[in-house]
Amino acid sequence: MRTRFHDWPCSVARTLELVEPWSALVLREIFYGVRRFDALQANLGLARNVLAQRLARLVEEGVLARVEYQQRPVRCEYRLTDKGRALFDVVLALMRFGDEWLAPEGEPVLLMSRRTGERVRPVVVDEQTRERIDLRDVIAKPGPGMPPEVIERAGDRFRKD
Amino acid sequence: MRTRFHDWPCSVARTLELVEPWSALVLREIFYGVRRFDALQANLGLARNVLAQRLARLVEEGVLARVEYQQRPVRCEYRLTDKGRALFDVVLALMRFGDEWLAPEGEPVLLMSRRTGERVRPVVVDEQTRERIDLRDVIAKPGPGMPPEVIERAGDRFRKD
């Protein structure tokens, strides 16, 4: 049985649970502007029931909204919510790492800005300073969502400073 | 059987294969500065054989290096390689999303800068402009690593502009 991570006090594990590989591929198509079941199915080559299940989960998680775009007969499409749009950043960070470290044959996909025509290269920075974040400069402190018993168990892991 | 994504022409899927939840938790400990098997095992509460397997995989993937720090008896620790340090950005992006969208009780962990004492909040920006990347502004083009037959099959997905 797969371990469930969504109730762990760890934002990394929770997000990974949401963007497991199949969901990430569905999201990739949605980010490309594909919104309808049949087109998603054709592009991904997924079995219909598997795709239906992934989409239902992403709707349930509030990442996608299922919207009727036609009344007779009823037809639906899937649109990103604000939460879904926020996931784009995660996908960009995953993509940048993969391009740099896991694609010896070159980047499979290049991102370009419509506005400027320039290539877009995602990097992770500090929101305030817009500088790259140096692992050696960062200290982890328990936040408001960390259960006290975990802090207790963690011992000096949270007291490196 | 789990589908293997590492040979797909998709940098997102490949990276997700590398940072599946258990590996991500091991990396979290390493980022916290924990380097020895016994300490990792105690902090994660993982079975020794499972942890050994994850560590071996991360070493094999070039994310961690196994380094002898003592000769008699031989003792080893695990250190991040450059590739491993680059994964920190991915983990930061995952964490930010989880903090914002999956932690109604508040952030489990806060990141602080040693240097400035200020809180560090990761965001994804364009490397050049240091501005947030707007999904609607981005076009995907096939890159050098995209197999021609995939471009063929993709039809107009790569020709949205």
Chai-1 contact restraints between the chains, C-beta under 6 A:
chainA,res_idxA,chainB,res_idxB,connection_type,confidence,min_distance_angstrom,max_distance_angstrom,comment,restraint_id
A,F5,B,P21,contact,1.0,0.0,6.0,A-B,restraint_1
A,P9,B,P108,contact,1.0,0.0,6.0,A-B,restraint_2
A,C10,B,P108,contact,1.0,0.0,6.0,A-B,restraint_3
A,S11,B,M95,contact,1.0,0.0,6.0,A-B,restraint_4
A,S11,B,G98,contact,1.0,0.0,6.0,A-B,restraint_5
A,S11,B,D99,contact,1.0,0.0,6.0,A-B,restraint_6
A,S11,B,A103,contact,1.0,0.0,6.0,A-B,restraint_7
A,V12,B,A24,contact,1.0,0.0,6.0,A-B,restraint_8
A,V12,B,V91,contact,1.0,0.0,6.0,A-B,restraint_9
A,V12,B,L94,contact,1.0,0.0,6.0,A-B,restraint_10
A,V12,B,M95,contact,1.0,0.0,6.0,A-B,restraint_11
A,A13,B,P21,contact,1.0,0.0,6.0,A-B,restraint_12
A,R14,B,G98,contact,1.0,0.0,6.0,A-B,restraint_13
A,R14,B,L102,contact,1.0,0.0,6.0,A-B,restraint_14
A,T15,B,L94,contact,1.0,0.0,6.0,A-B,restraint_15
A,T15,B,F97,contact,1.0,0.0,6.0,A-B,restraint_16
A,T15,B,G98,contact,1.0,0.0,6.0,A-B,restraint_17
A,L16,B,P21,contact,1.0,0.0,6.0,A-B,restraint_18
A,L16,B,A24,contact,1.0,0.0,6.0,A-B,restraint_19
A,P21,B,F5,contact,1.0,0.0,6.0,A-B,restraint_20
A,P21,B,A13,contact,1.0,0.0,6.0,A-B,restraint_21
A,P21,B,L16,contact,1.0,0.0,6.0,A-B,restraint_22
A,A24,B,V12,contact,1.0,0.0,6.0,A-B,restraint_23
A,A24,B,L16,contact,1.0,0.0,6.0,A-B,restraint_24
A,Y32,B,R157,contact,1.0,0.0,6.0,A-B,restraint_25
A,K83,B,W101,contact,1.0,0.0,6.0,A-B,restraint_26
A,R85,B,L135,contact,1.0,0.0,6.0,A-B,restraint_27
A,A86,B,F97,contact,1.0,0.0,6.0,A-B,restraint_28
A,F88,B,L135,contact,1.0,0.0,6.0,A-B,restraint_29
A,D89,B,A93,contact,1.0,0.0,6.0,A-B,restraint_30
A,D89,B,V124,contact,1.0,0.0,6.0,A-B,restraint_31
A,V90,B,A93,contact,1.0,0.0,6.0,A-B,restraint_32
A,V90,B,L94,contact,1.0,0.0,6.0,A-B,restraint_33
A,V90,B,F97,contact,1.0,0.0,6.0,A-B,restraint_34
A,V91,B,V12,contact,1.0,0.0,6.0,A-B,restraint_35
A,L92,B,V124,contact,1.0,0.0,6.0,A-B,restraint_36
A,A93,B,D89,contact,1.0,0.0,6.0,A-B,restraint_37
A,A93,B,V90,contact,1.0,0.0,6.0,A-B,restraint_38
A,A93,B,A93,contact,1.0,0.0,6.0,A-B,restraint_39
A,A93,B,V124,contact,1.0,0.0,6.0,A-B,restraint_40
A,L94,B,V12,contact,1.0,0.0,6.0,A-B,restraint_41
A,L94,B,T15,contact,1.0,0.0,6.0,A-B,restraint_42
A,L94,B,V90,contact,1.0,0.0,6.0,A-B,restraint_43
A,M95,B,S11,contact,1.0,0.0,6.0,A-B,restraint_44
A,M95,B,V12,contact,1.0,0.0,6.0,A-B,restraint_45
A,F97,B,T15,contact,1.0,0.0,6.0,A-B,restraint_46
A,F97,B,A86,contact,1.0,0.0,6.0,A-B,restraint_47
A,F97,B,V90,contact,1.0,0.0,6.0,A-B,restraint_48
A,G98,B,S11,contact,1.0,0.0,6.0,A-B,restraint_49
A,G98,B,R14,contact,1.0,0.0,6.0,A-B,restraint_50
A,G98,B,T15,contact,1.0,0.0,6.0,A-B,restraint_51
A,D99,B,S11,contact,1.0,0.0,6.0,A-B,restraint_52
A,W101,B,K83,contact,1.0,0.0,6.0,A-B,restraint_53
A,L102,B,R14,contact,1.0,0.0,6.0,A-B,restraint_54
A,A103,B,S11,contact,1.0,0.0,6.0,A-B,restraint_55
A,A103,B,G145,contact,1.0,0.0,6.0,A-B,restraint_56
A,E105,B,G145,contact,1.0,0.0,6.0,A-B,restraint_57
A,G106,B,G143,contact,1.0,0.0,6.0,A-B,restraint_58
A,G106,B,P144,contact,1.0,0.0,6.0,A-B,restraint_59
A,G106,B,G145,contact,1.0,0.0,6.0,A-B,restraint_60
A,E107,B,G143,contact,1.0,0.0,6.0,A-B,restraint_61
A,E107,B,G145,contact,1.0,0.0,6.0,A-B,restraint_62
A,P108,B,P9,contact,1.0,0.0,6.0,A-B,restraint_63
A,P108,B,G143,contact,1.0,0.0,6.0,A-B,restraint_64
A,P108,B,G145,contact,1.0,0.0,6.0,A-B,restraint_65
A,P108,B,M146,contact,1.0,0.0,6.0,A-B,restraint_66
A,V109,B,A140,contact,1.0,0.0,6.0,A-B,restraint_67
A,V109,B,G143,contact,1.0,0.0,6.0,A-B,restraint_68
A,L110,B,K141,contact,1.0,0.0,6.0,A-B,restraint_69
A,L110,B,G143,contact,1.0,0.0,6.0,A-B,restraint_70
A,L111,B,V138,contact,1.0,0.0,6.0,A-B,restraint_71
A,M112,B,I139,contact,1.0,0.0,6.0,A-B,restraint_72
A,M112,B,K141,contact,1.0,0.0,6.0,A-B,restraint_73
A,S113,B,D137,contact,1.0,0.0,6.0,A-B,restraint_74
A,R114,B,D137,contact,1.0,0.0,6.0,A-B,restraint_75
A,R114,B,I139,contact,1.0,0.0,6.0,A-B,restraint_76
A,R115,B,D137,contact,1.0,0.0,6.0,A-B,restraint_77
A,V120,B,D126,contact,1.0,0.0,6.0,A-B,restraint_78
A,V120,B,I133,contact,1.0,0.0,6.0,A-B,restraint_79
A,V120,B,V138,contact,1.0,0.0,6.0,A-B,restraint_80
A,R121,B,E127,contact,1.0,0.0,6.0,A-B,restraint_81
A,P122,B,V124,contact,1.0,0.0,6.0,A-B,restraint_82
A,V123,B,E127,contact,1.0,0.0,6.0,A-B,restraint_83
A,V124,B,D89,contact,1.0,0.0,6.0,A-B,restraint_84
A,V124,B,L92,contact,1.0,0.0,6.0,A-B,restraint_85
A,V124,B,A93,contact,1.0,0.0,6.0,A-B,restraint_86
A,V124,B,P122,contact,1.0,0.0,6.0,A-B,restraint_87
A,V124,B,V124,contact,1.0,0.0,6.0,A-B,restraint_88
A,V125,B,V125,contact,1.0,0.0,6.0,A-B,restraint_89
A,D126,B,V120,contact,1.0,0.0,6.0,A-B,restraint_90
A,E127,B,R121,contact,1.0,0.0,6.0,A-B,restraint_91
A,E127,B,V123,contact,1.0,0.0,6.0,A-B,restraint_92
A,R130,B,R130,contact,1.0,0.0,6.0,A-B,restraint_93
A,I133,B,V120,contact,1.0,0.0,6.0,A-B,restraint_94
A,L135,B,R85,contact,1.0,0.0,6.0,A-B,restraint_95
A,L135,B,F88,contact,1.0,0.0,6.0,A-B,restraint_96
A,D137,B,S113,contact,1.0,0.0,6.0,A-B,restraint_97
A,D137,B,R114,contact,1.0,0.0,6.0,A-B,restraint_98
A,D137,B,R115,contact,1.0,0.0,6.0,A-B,restraint_99
A,V138,B,L111,contact,1.0,0.0,6.0,A-B,restraint_100
A,V138,B,V120,contact,1.0,0.0,6.0,A-B,restraint_101
A,I139,B,M112,contact,1.0,0.0,6.0,A-B,restraint_102
A,I139,B,R114,contact,1.0,0.0,6.0,A-B,restraint_103
A,A140,B,V109,contact,1.0,0.0,6.0,A-B,restraint_104
A,K141,B,L110,contact,1.0,0.0,6.0,A-B,restraint_105
A,K141,B,M112,contact,1.0,0.0,6.0,A-B,restraint_106
A,G143,B,G106,contact,1.0,0.0,6.0,A-B,restraint_107
A,G143,B,E107,contact,1.0,0.0,6.0,A-B,restraint_108
A,G143,B,P108,contact,1.0,0.0,6.0,A-B,restraint_109
A,G143,B,V109,contact,1.0,0.0,6.0,A-B,restraint_110
A,G143,B,L110,contact,1.0,0.0,6.0,A-B,restraint_111
A,P144,B,G106,contact,1.0,0.0,6.0,A-B,restraint_112
A,G145,B,A103,contact,1.0,0.0,6.0,A-B,restraint_113
A,G145,B,E105,contact,1.0,0.0,6.0,A-B,restraint_114
A,G145,B,G106,contact,1.0,0.0,6.0,A-B,restraint_115
A,G145,B,E107,contact,1.0,0.0,6.0,A-B,restraint_116
A,G145,B,P108,contact,1.0,0.0,6.0,A-B,restraint_117
A,M146,B,P108,contact,1.0,0.0,6.0,A-B,restraint_118
A,R157,B,Y32,contact,1.0,0.0,6.0,A-B,restraint_119
